Amino acid sequence: MKSFKIQLVLKSSHCIKKGCLVCWLASQTCFSLAIVCSLLTFQFVSGAADNCETNKKPELFITTPGQLEALSGSCLQVPCNFSAKTSASFTGKNFGVWIKSDSRFKEFPENVIFNSSGSTKTYPLEITGNLERQNCTTVFQNLTSEHSDVYFFRIEHTQTKATASCSGFHLTVTNSPWSPSINVPSDLKEHQSVTVTCSAFTPCPHSPPQLTWNLQQDSLRQTEKNTDGTFTTKIQENITLSDTHDGYNISCSARYPVIGGNKTAETEVTLSVSCK
C-alpha cells in the first residue's frame, strides 16, 4: 500500500467551517494520509499566510487563549494583551478594533464588528483593558450561536496601526452548560480528613455560575484567575470520613445566569472509603 502525504493550505475565510469536512473526506480514502489541517492556525484562516511565516515577526501579536467557549445568552471575558513588532509607545489616544472571520478588513470591511472610536459597534462588546498598557481584554455580551467565529484584534495609534493577522482566537458559543467537576483525593480511609472541591468553568467572571451541593448549602464560592487569564469558580468543604461515607454520593450543580433565566448542569461522584 502506497503512502501519500497531502498538505492542505486553507486560505479561505471559511476554512474553519469547511476544514472538518475536508479532513473527513480525506479520511474516507483507502490511503494512509498525513493531513496537515490546522483549523486554528490563524495565518491560514486570515488569508494572510504570506505574512505569517515562522521566520517573520508579525507587525502585531496578541496573547490570548486560542480557543474560547461561551454559553448562549451569557457573556464572555476574553483575556488579551498585545505587542508590536517595534518597541512603539501606545501612550495617548488608542483605538481598538475587532474583526471577525478574516483579518483583511480592507477587502472585507463588513467583518469589522467593533471600533472603540465609536465608528463601528455591530456586536455587543466592550474593550475593558487599558490599551495604553497594551491590554486588549474584551467582554462580549448577550452571545448567541451566530457569534461562533474567529476573531482578530487591531490597534490604531498615531505611531502604530496594525492588525494581529497571525494570532487571534476561535470562539464557540454553546447552548448547553458545562458540567462542574468534583475533585476528591484517592485512596480514602476512615477517620481521614479530606478536602472536596467542586469547580466550574467560568467564561464570564462578572457573571459566575452559582455552585450548590449536598455537602454544605452555604459553602463559600470563590472565583479564581487561571494562568491563561480565564477563570474558574470553586467551592470547597473539609470532611472527616467514616464508614457511613462509603458509597456516599456527592452531587454538585452549576447554575449559569443567562438572558431570561438560568442553565444548569450537575455532576455526581460516589465515595469509596476503606478501613485503615
Secondary structure by P-SEA (a helix, b strand, c coil): cbbbbbbbbccccccccaaaaaaaaaaaccccccccccccccccccccccccccccccccccccccbbbbcccbbbbbbcccccccccccccbbbbbbbccccccccccccccccccccccccccccccccccccbbbbbcccccccbbbbbbbbbcccbbbbcccbbbbbbbbcbbbbbbbbbbccccccbbbbbbbbbbbccccbbbbbbcccccccbbbbbbccccccccbbbbbbbbccccccbbbbbbbbbbccccccccbbbbbbbbbcc
